[in-house]
Amino acid sequence: MTVNISQKSDSDGSPGIMTDVREALLGGKTFRSLSEQKLSPREEKFERARMTSGFILAPLVAIVFALIPMGLSYQQHMLAAILLGVIVLWITEPVPIPVGGLIGVGAVVVLGIVPAADAVGPFGSSTIFTFIGAFILAQAMLHHGIAQRLALTVLALPGVGKSVYRVILAFGLITCVLSAFVSNTATVAMLMPTALGILAVIAELMQERGIVKKDFDPLRLRVGAALLLMLAYGASVGGLLTPVGSPPNLIGRGLIEEATGTKISFGQWMAVALPICVAMFIILAVVLFLLNKPEIRKIEGVEEYVKKELADLGPVSRAEKNTLFAFGVTVVLWLLPAFAALFTGTDSAIYEFLDSRLDEGIVAVIGASLLFILPVDWKRREPTLTWTQAAKIDWGTIILFGCGIIFGALLADTGLAETIGTGFADGLGVTSLLAITAVSVVLAILISETTSNTAAAAVIVPIVIPLCQAAGIDPFVPAMAATFAASFGFMLPVSTPQNAIVYGTGAVPITKMIRTGFSFDIAGAILIVALVPVMIGVVGLGQ
């Protein structure tokens, strides 16, 4: 992509450099060092102090914790120390976040917690291939201008393009609905190019109308953070709606059914989850706009601008058609197991067959492979996407999530997660339904912040069920609450794949994700504790 800049004067008469918005937003820049960002003097001072502190705090926290007698096994003690150090690296960013994860993985092997083969084994996870395939599809959409076309089409819908708030809310609703049936990761990966295209349009309009300085950094806009966080958090909220919405749902439901002998139907799950999803989406919108208030509310002339731009794009090209076909095939294959579950149930032979064959990661790779098969020009043997173009995907985010999977596996394999959960519950002496539910929710959210949601559900639910049974309490409420809470890790890029994807754009600073995510963690915990007991009683699940 060609970077075009021109010397112009700002309103104060000083020369300025016109920012190439599309290069900044769509040029593949993700984890940026301090020197690569455009910051105000105050922001630069804070960022420099934050990053510098990480070089000191990360090793200090890890070493001090490792030296404190904890009564844990060597593996658990050292893993906890390393994980604390890595979390400090992720928060302070003295090095790019993916590198911080790799440093932790290296320390795990060097300190003898697990052999190297066991440590790096999770990089072969199907989720990694989901990332790779989805990112290649997204790269094709960006390269061939589909993102811009889709962005303009969304803005052209009656009334939507008149308000930035409506655009963001529309994106949130679409994400919620899709993620109820498609994996959260896949949903965000599919919509990300469109979101970046819309953000580019908004940023260019702000630039043209003098709302921002000519040399502004479009990756630092509050409207960008609001739009992309709505995308990530909306997927987490919508994923709760159905049993197939996210892996933690299926894990939690299976464990509950096995322990209680009571089946939870598709409809029963949705009945319990729907009020939580609706309430959380409302809170999501309110808090998101309060903490990341867009710089603009309305822009005059946006509809005329959109019509002109759509006309300038011309008819859909062969490359765009091929990309949309590959994208459509991928989405259909992703949806087939969900539709089978919806119409025949998750116990049906059809669902089991499709679910076992249409692995999410394999489907993503198959869809991406079509881009190298479908020709744009058969005589020249020119494919829709070349490998040089495909190799520009965000490998940093892939490495980041791979590290998250590694630490999730280590938490479970070493027994550290179970030790933390059991010790926490015993230390508080919880015996009532409300107390156990609250502890379960808090533990699930805390664990999901530093590891995968799937690992959080797999660790917490098996602890909650026997704890409830020992206390003579029906495990339905605490176990369901813990299952929902496992999807509510909002603070860190490694908390969920969708967080990692939006953070990888470079348009969501880590500090904004932590601040906004912390608010949603608290809101989500309160909603789950308050609504799950009521809805389980209404639906008639449990005793």
C-alpha positions in Angstrom: 0.0 0.0 0.0 1.4 3.4 -1.0 1.8 5.9 1.9 0.8 9.4 0.7 1.7 12.4 2.9 1.6 16.0 2.1 2.8 19.1 3.9 0.0 21.4 5.0 -0.5 24.0 7.7 -2.6 23.5 10.8 -5.0 26.0 12.0 -2.2 27.7 14.0 -0.2 28.2 10.8 2.4 25.6 11.6 3.2 23.0 8.9 1.7 19.6 9.5 1.9 16.2 7.8 -1.4 14.8 6.5 -1.9 11.4 8.0 -2.7 8.5 5.6 -5.6 7.1 7.5 -5.9 3.9 5.5 -2.2 3.1 5.9 -2.4 3.6 9.6 -5.6 1.6 10.1 -5.3 -1.1 7.4 -1.5 -1.3 6.9 -1.0 -4.2 9.2 0.6 -2.3 12.1 -0.3 -3.9 15.4 2.0 -4.1 18.4 3.8 -0.7 18.2 6.7 0.6 20.2 6.6 4.0 21.9 8.5 5.6 19.0 5.9 4.4 16.5 3.0 6.2 18.2 1.8 9.8 18.0 1.2 10.9 21.6 0.7 14.1 23.4 3.5 15.1 25.8 1.4 13.9 28.8 0.5 10.6 27.1 4.1 10.0 26.1 5.4 10.7 29.7 2.8 8.2 31.1 3.5 5.5 28.4 7.3 5.9 29.0 6.9 5.5 32.7 4.5 2.5 32.3 6.9 0.7 29.9 10.0 1.4 32.0 8.3 0.2 35.2 7.7 -3.2 33.5 11.4 -3.9 33.1 11.8 -3.6 36.9 8.5 -4.8 38.2 8.1 -8.0 36.1 11.2 -9.8 37.2 10.9 -8.3 40.7 7.3 -9.6 41.2 8.2 -13.0 39.8 11.4 -13.4 42.0 9.7 -12.2 45.2 6.7 -14.5 44.8 9.0 -17.4 44.0 11.0 -16.8 47.3 7.9 -16.6 49.5 7.1 -20.0 51.2 3.6 -20.9 49.8 3.3 -24.6 50.6 2.9 -25.4 46.9 4.7 -28.0 44.8 7.7 -26.7 42.9 5.8 -26.8 39.6 2.8 -24.9 40.9 4.9 -22.3 42.8 7.2 -21.5 39.9 4.4 -21.4 37.4 2.5 -18.9 39.6 5.6 -16.8 39.9 6.2 -16.8 36.1 2.5 -16.1 35.3 2.5 -13.1 37.7 5.6 -11.8 35.9 4.1 -12.3 32.5 0.9 -10.5 33.5 3.0 -7.5 34.6 4.8 -7.6 31.2 1.4 -7.7 29.4 0.1 -4.8 31.4 3.1 -2.5 31.3 4.4 -3.5 27.8 8.1 -3.0 28.1 8.3 -5.4 25.2 5.5 -6.3 22.7 2.8 -8.4 24.3 3.5 -11.5 22.2 7.2 -11.3 23.2 6.2 -11.1 26.9 4.3 -14.4 26.4 7.2 -16.0 24.7 9.5 -14.9 27.6 7.2 -16.7 30.0 7.1 -19.8 27.9 10.9 -19.8 27.8 11.1 -19.4 31.6 8.7 -22.3 32.1 11.1 -24.6 30.2 14.3 -23.2 31.7 13.0 -23.6 35.3 12.1 -27.2 34.6 8.3 -26.9 35.1 7.6 -28.9 32.0 9.8 -30.2 29.1 10.0 -28.0 26.0 7.8 -30.4 23.9 5.0 -30.2 26.4 5.3 -26.4 26.7 5.1 -25.6 23.0 2.6 -28.4 22.3 -0.5 -26.2 22.6 0.7 -24.2 19.6 -0.7 -27.0 17.6 -4.2 -26.2 18.9 -7.0 -26.0 16.4 -7.7 -22.5 17.6 -4.3 -21.4 16.2 -5.4 -22.7 12.8 -8.7 -20.9 13.2 -6.7 -17.7 13.6 -4.5 -18.4 10.6 -7.3 -19.3 8.3 -9.6 -16.4 9.4 -6.7 -13.9 9.2 -5.9 -15.0 5.7 -9.6 -14.5 4.7 -9.6 -11.1 6.4 -6.4 -10.2 4.5 -8.0 -11.0 1.2 -11.0 -8.9 2.1 -8.7 -6.0 3.0 -6.4 -6.4 -0.1 -9.3 -6.5 -2.6 -11.2 -3.6 -1.0 -14.2 -5.7 0.3 -13.9 -4.1 3.7 -14.4 -0.7 2.3 -17.3 -1.8 0.2 -19.0 -3.5 3.2 -18.2 -0.5 5.4 -19.9 1.9 2.9 -22.9 -0.5 2.5 -23.5 -0.5 6.3 -23.1 3.2 6.5 -25.6 3.6 3.6 -28.4 1.8 5.6 -31.2 4.3 6.4 -30.4 6.3 9.4 -27.3 4.3 10.4 -24.6 6.5 8.8 -26.0 9.7 10.4 -24.8 8.7 13.9 -21.5 7.2 15.1 -23.4 5.8 18.0 -25.8 4.0 15.8 -23.0 2.5 13.8 -21.3 1.1 16.9 -24.6 -0.2 18.3 -25.5 -1.9 15.0 -22.1 -3.6 15.0 -22.7 -4.8 18.5 -26.1 -6.3 17.7 -24.8 -8.0 14.6 -21.9 -9.5 16.6 -24.1 -10.7 19.4 -26.5 -12.5 17.0 -23.7 -14.1 15.0 -21.7 -15.2 17.9 -24.7 -17.1 19.4 -24.3 -19.7 16.6 -20.7 -19.1 15.3 -17.7 -19.2 17.5 -16.8 -15.8 19.1 -13.4 -15.9 17.4 -14.8 -16.6 14.0 -17.4 -13.8 14.4 -14.9 -11.2 15.3 -12.5 -12.4 12.6 -15.3 -12.1 10.0 -16.4 -8.6 11.0 -13.0 -7.1 11.8 -12.3 -6.0 8.2 -15.7 -4.2 8.0 -15.1 -2.6 11.3 -11.7 -1.3 10.3 -13.2 -0.1 7.0 -15.9 1.9 8.8 -13.3 3.3 11.2 -11.2 4.4 8.2 -14.3 6.2 6.7 -15.1 7.9 10.0 -11.4 8.9 10.5 -11.1 10.3 7.0 -14.3 12.3 7.4 -13.0 13.7 10.7 -9.8 14.6 9.0 -11.5 16.3 6.0 -13.7 18.4 8.2 -10.9 19.6 10.5 -12.2 17.8 13.6 -8.7 16.4 14.2 -5.3 17.7 13.4 -3.9 16.8 10.0 -1.1 14.7 11.5 -3.3 12.9 14.0 -2.9 9.2 14.8 -6.1 7.4 13.8 -5.2 4.4 16.0 -5.6 6.6 19.1 -9.2 7.7 18.4 -11.8 7.0 21.1 -14.3 6.1 18.4 -12.0 3.4 17.2 -11.6 1.9 20.7 -15.4 2.0 21.2 -16.1 0.3 17.9 -13.6 -2.4 18.3 -14.3 -3.1 22.0 -18.0 -3.4 21.1 -17.0 -6.0 18.5 -14.9 -8.0 21.0 -17.2 -7.7 24.0 -20.4 -8.1 22.0 -19.1 -11.5 20.8 -18.5 -12.6 24.4 -22.0 -11.5 25.4 -23.7 -13.1 22.4 -21.7 -16.3 22.8 -23.6 -17.0 26.1 -27.0 -17.2 24.3 -26.8 -20.8 23.1 -25.0 -24.0 24.2 -22.9 -23.9 21.0 -22.1 -20.2 21.2 -18.7 -20.9 22.8 -16.7 -23.9 24.1 -17.2 -23.1 27.8 -20.9 -23.5 27.3 -20.6 -27.0 26.0 -18.0 -27.9 28.7 -20.1 -26.5 31.5 -23.3 -28.0 30.3 -21.8 -31.5 29.9 -20.3 -31.5 33.4 -23.5 -30.3 34.9 -25.6 -32.9 33.1 -23.1 -35.7 34.0 -23.1 -34.7 37.7 -26.9 -34.2 38.1 -28.3 -36.6 35.5 -30.6 -33.8 34.2 -30.4 -32.7 30.6 -30.4 -29.0 29.7 -32.1 -28.5 26.4 -31.2 -25.9 23.8 -34.3 -23.9 24.6 -33.8 -24.1 28.4 -30.3 -22.8 28.0 -31.4 -19.9 25.8 -34.2 -19.1 28.3 -31.7 -18.8 31.1 -29.1 -16.9 29.1 -31.3 -14.4 27.2 -32.0 -12.0 30.0 -28.4 -11.9 31.0 -27.3 -11.2 27.4 -29.9 -8.4 27.0 -29.0 -6.8 30.3 -25.3 -7.1 29.6 -25.6 -5.6 26.1 -27.4 -2.5 27.5 -24.7 -2.1 30.2 -22.1 -2.7 27.5 -23.3 0.1 25.4 -23.7 2.6 28.2 -20.4 2.0 29.9 -18.5 1.7 26.6 -19.8 5.1 25.5 -19.1 6.7 28.9 -15.5 5.4 29.1 -14.7 5.8 25.4 -16.9 8.6 24.3 -16.6 9.1 20.5 -15.0 12.4 19.4 -18.0 13.0 17.2 -21.7 12.3 17.3 -23.0 13.3 13.8 -21.3 14.3 10.6 -23.1 16.3 8.0 -22.9 15.1 4.5 -22.0 11.5 5.3 -24.8 10.0 3.2 -23.6 12.0 0.1 -20.1 11.0 0.7 -21.0 7.3 1.0 -23.0 7.4 -2.2 -20.1 8.9 -4.1 -17.6 6.5 -2.7 -19.8 3.5 -3.6 -20.2 4.8 -7.1 -16.4 5.3 -7.4 -15.8 1.6 -6.4 -17.6 0.4 -9.5 -18.9 -3.1 -10.0 -17.8 -6.0 -7.9 -14.5 -7.5 -9.3 -13.7 -11.1 -9.9 -11.3 -11.1 -6.9 -14.0 -9.7 -4.7 -16.5 -12.4 -5.8 -13.9 -15.1 -5.2 -13.1 -13.8 -1.8 -16.8 -13.6 -0.9 -17.3 -17.1 -2.1 -14.5 -18.5 0.0 -15.8 -16.4 2.9 -19.3 -17.7 2.4 -18.2 -21.4 2.2 -16.3 -20.9 5.5 -19.3 -19.3 7.2 -21.6 -22.0 6.0 -19.3 -24.8 7.2 -18.9 -23.0 10.6 -22.7 -22.8 10.9 -23.7 -26.3 9.9 -23.0 -27.9 13.3 -24.9 -25.1 15.1 -27.9 -25.5 12.8 -27.8 -29.2 13.3 -27.8 -28.7 17.0 -30.6 -26.2 16.7 -32.9 -28.5 14.8 -31.9 -32.0 15.8 -30.2 -31.4 19.2 -26.6 -31.9 20.3 -27.2 -35.6 21.0 -28.2 -36.4 17.4 -26.1 -38.4 15.1 -26.1 -35.6 12.5 -24.8 -33.1 15.0 -22.1 -35.4 16.3 -21.0 -36.2 12.7 -20.8 -32.6 11.6 -19.2 -31.4 14.9 -16.5 -34.1 14.7 -15.7 -33.5 11.0 -16.1 -29.7 10.7 -13.5 -28.6 13.2 -13.4 -24.8 13.4 -9.7 -24.6 12.7 -9.8 -27.0 9.8 -12.8 -25.2 8.2 -10.9 -21.9 8.5 -7.9 -23.4 6.7 -10.0 -24.9 4.0 -11.8 -21.6 3.4 -8.5 -19.8 3.2 -7.1 -22.4 0.8 -9.8 -21.5 -1.7 -8.2 -18.1 -2.1 -5.2 -19.8 -3.6 -7.3 -22.1 -5.9 -9.9 -19.7 -7.3 -8.3 -17.7 -10.2 -8.6 -14.1 -11.0 -6.9 -14.6 -14.3 -6.7 -18.3 -15.4 -4.4 -17.7 -18.3 -1.8 -16.1 -16.1 -2.5 -18.6 -13.3 -3.1 -15.6 -11.0 -4.9 -16.7 -7.8 -7.2 -14.6 -5.7 -4.5 -14.1 -3.1 -0.8 -14.8 -3.4 1.3 -16.1 -0.5 3.2 -12.9 -0.3 0.0 -11.1 0.3 -1.3 -13.7 2.8 2.0 -13.7 4.8 1.1 -10.1 5.9 -1.4 -11.4 8.4 -0.9 -10.5 12.1 1.4 -13.2 13.3 1.9 -11.4 16.6 -1.7 -12.0 17.7 -1.3 -15.6 16.8 1.8 -16.0 18.9 0.0 -14.1 21.7 -3.0 -16.4 21.9 -0.7 -19.4 21.5 1.0 -18.3 24.7 -2.3 -17.9 26.4 -3.2 -21.5 25.5 0.1 -22.7 26.9 -0.4 -21.1 30.3 -4.0 -22.3 30.4 -2.8 -25.9 29.8 -0.1 -25.5 32.4 -2.5 -24.2 35.0 -4.7 -27.2 34.6 -1.9 -29.8 34.2 0.1 -28.7 37.2 -3.0 -28.5 39.4 -2.4 -24.8 40.2 -5.8 -23.7 39.1 -7.5 -26.3 41.3 -5.3 -25.4 44.2 -6.1 -21.7 43.8 -9.9 -22.4 43.5 -10.1 -24.9 46.4 -7.9 -22.8 48.7 -10.0 -19.7 48.0 -13.2 -21.5 48.7 -11.9 -23.1 51.9 -10.4 -19.9 53.1 -13.6 -18.0 52.8 -15.6 -20.9 54.4 -18.5 -20.5 51.9 -21.5 -22.7 52.6 -24.6 -20.8 51.3 -25.9 -20.9 47.8 -25.3 -17.2 47.3 -21.7 -17.3 48.7 -20.7 -20.3 46.6 -22.2 -18.8 43.5 -20.4 -15.5 44.0 -17.1 -17.2 44.7 -17.5 -19.4 41.6 -18.2 -16.4 39.4 -15.3 -14.4 40.7 -12.9 -17.3 40.3 -14.1 -18.1 36.8 -13.6 -14.4 35.8 -10.2 -14.2 37.4 -8.9 -17.4 35.7 -10.4 -16.4 32.4 -8.5 -13.1 32.5 -5.1 -14.9 32.4 -6.0 -18.0 30.4 -8.6 -19.3 27.9 -12.3 -19.3 28.7 -12.3 -22.9 27.9 -9.7 -23.7 30.5 -11.5 -21.5 33.0 -14.7 -23.5 32.6 -12.9 -26.8 32.6 -11.1 -26.0 35.9 -13.8 -24.1 37.8 -16.9 -26.2 37.1 -15.4 -29.5 38.3 -14.4 -27.7 41.6 -17.8 -26.1 42.1 -19.9 -29.2 41.6 -18.3 -31.3 44.4 -18.2 -28.2 46.7 -21.9 -27.8 46.3 -22.6 -31.5 46.8 -20.6 -31.5 50.0 -22.5 -28.5 51.3 -25.9 -30.1 50.3 -26.6 -27.4 47.7 -28.0 -27.9 44.3 -25.0 -27.4 41.9 -27.1 -26.1 39.0 -27.0 -22.4 40.0 -23.3 -22.1 40.9 -22.1 -24.4 38.1 -24.2 -22.5 35.5 -23.0 -19.2 36.9 -19.4 -20.3 36.7 -19.9 -21.5 33.1 -21.3 -18.1 32.1 -18.6 -16.2 34.0 -15.9 -18.1 32.2 -16.7 -16.1 29.1 -16.5 -12.8 30.9 -12.8 -12.1 30.8 -12.7 -8.6 29.4 -9.5 -7.0 30.7 -6.5 -8.4 28.8 -5.8 -9.3 25.2 -5.1 -12.9 26.3 -8.4 -13.2 28.1 -10.3 -14.2 24.9 -9.3 -14.7 21.3 -11.6 -11.8 20.3 -9.8 -9.5 22.7 -6.5 -10.6 21.1 -7.8 -9.9 17.6 -9.0 -6.3 18.3 -5.9 -5.5 20.3 -3.9 -6.7 17.4 -5.3 -3.9 15.3 -3.3 -1.4 17.3 -6.5 0.8 17.7 -7.2 -0.4 21.3 -4.5 0.6 23.8 -4.0 -1.9 26.6 -4.8 0.7 29.2 -8.2 1.3 27.6 -8.9 -2.4 27.4 -8.0 -2.9 31.1 -10.1 0.1 32.3 -13.2 -0.8 30.2 -12.8 -4.5 30.8 -12.6 -4.1 34.5 -16.0 -2.3 34.5 -17.6 -5.1 32.5 -16.1 -7.8 34.7 -17.8 -6.2 37.7 -21.1 -5.6 35.9 -21.0 -9.1 34.5 -20.4 -10.7 37.8 -23.2 -8.8 39.4 -25.6 -9.7 36.6 -24.8 -13.4 36.7 -25.1 -13.7 40.5 -28.4 -11.9 40.4 -30.1 -13.3 37.3 -28.9 -17.0 37.1 -30.7 -18.2 40.3 -33.9 -16.4 39.2 -33.9 -17.7 35.6 -33.0 -21.3 36.6 -36.0 -21.2 39.0 -38.3 -19.8 36.3 -37.2 -22.4 33.7 -37.5 -25.2 36.3 -34.0 -26.6 36.1 -32.4 -28.4 39.1 -34.2 -29.5 42.2 
